[in-house]
Amino acid sequence: MSHVTITFTVTEFCLHTGLSRPELTEIIGLGVLEPQGDVSEQWLFDDESLALCLRAQRLRRELELDWPGIAVTLSLLDEIERLNSENRQLHQRLQRFTSC
């Protein structure tokens, strides 16, 4: 099964997210989003970036965090997800050894 990636220009991304261009530049500077392209006029964003941005905006709205706080929160949530995945894998390995 193939995966189709949708890309957005800066203008399209701002329209879909409701972000202003300065807000978008700020959250890129904080590492929340990583656009494709070297200069802001050529930035492109994929559908995963859109989903991440909408998640960040929900955190901002529901928890009233500022953008630096959101950057830290998203980083910690990613780390938790990674650790949970690693924990599941290790648990499966352990089950194989203990079921013998």
C-alpha positions in Angstrom: 0.0 0.0 0.0 1.4 3.4 -1.0 1.3 6.5 1.1 0.4 9.8 -0.5 2.0 12.8 1.0 0.3 16.1 0.7 2.4 19.3 0.8 1.5 22.8 1.6 3.1 26.1 0.9 3.6 28.6 3.7 0.4 30.5 2.7 -1.6 27.3 2.4 -0.3 26.0 5.7 -1.2 29.3 7.5 -4.7 29.2 6.0 -5.2 25.6 7.2 -3.9 26.2 10.7 -4.9 29.8 11.3 -1.3 30.7 12.2 0.2 34.0 11.2 3.5 33.9 9.4 5.4 35.3 12.4 3.8 32.6 14.6 4.8 30.0 12.1 8.4 31.3 12.0 8.5 31.3 15.8 7.4 27.7 16.1 9.8 26.6 13.4 12.6 28.4 15.3 11.7 26.5 18.4 11.9 23.2 16.5 8.2 22.3 16.8 8.0 22.1 13.0 10.6 21.3 10.4 9.7 22.5 6.9 11.3 21.3 3.7 13.3 23.9 2.0 16.1 26.2 2.9 14.5 29.7 2.8 11.1 30.7 4.1 9.9 31.6 0.6 10.4 28.0 -0.4 9.2 26.2 2.7 6.9 23.2 2.2 5.0 21.4 4.9 3.6 17.8 4.7 0.4 16.4 6.1 2.3 15.1 9.2 3.4 18.7 9.9 -0.2 19.8 9.7 -1.3 17.2 12.2 1.6 18.1 14.5 0.7 21.8 14.3 -3.0 21.1 15.0 -1.9 19.1 18.1 0.4 21.9 19.2 -2.5 24.4 18.8 -4.8 22.2 20.9 -2.2 22.1 23.7 -1.9 25.9 23.4 -5.7 26.3 23.7 -6.4 23.7 26.3 -3.4 24.1 28.6 -2.7 27.8 27.8 0.9 27.1 27.1 3.2 29.4 25.2 5.1 28.2 22.2 8.3 27.4 24.1 6.2 25.3 26.6 4.5 23.5 23.7 7.9 22.7 22.2 9.0 21.1 25.5 5.7 19.3 25.9 5.8 17.8 22.4 9.3 16.7 23.0 8.4 15.0 26.2 5.3 13.4 24.7 7.5 12.0 21.8 10.0 10.6 24.4 7.1 9.0 26.4 5.8 7.4 23.1 9.3 6.1 22.3 9.8 4.7 25.8 6.4 3.0 25.7 7.2 1.4 22.4 10.6 0.2 23.7 8.9 -1.1 26.9 6.4 -3.1 24.8 9.2 -4.6 22.7 11.2 -5.6 25.8 8.1 -7.0 27.4 7.4 -9.2 24.3 11.0 -10.5 24.4 10.7 -11.2 28.1 7.5 -13.1 27.5 9.3 -15.4 25.0 11.9 -16.3 27.6 9.6 -16.8 30.5 7.0 -18.9 28.6 9.6 -21.7 27.9 
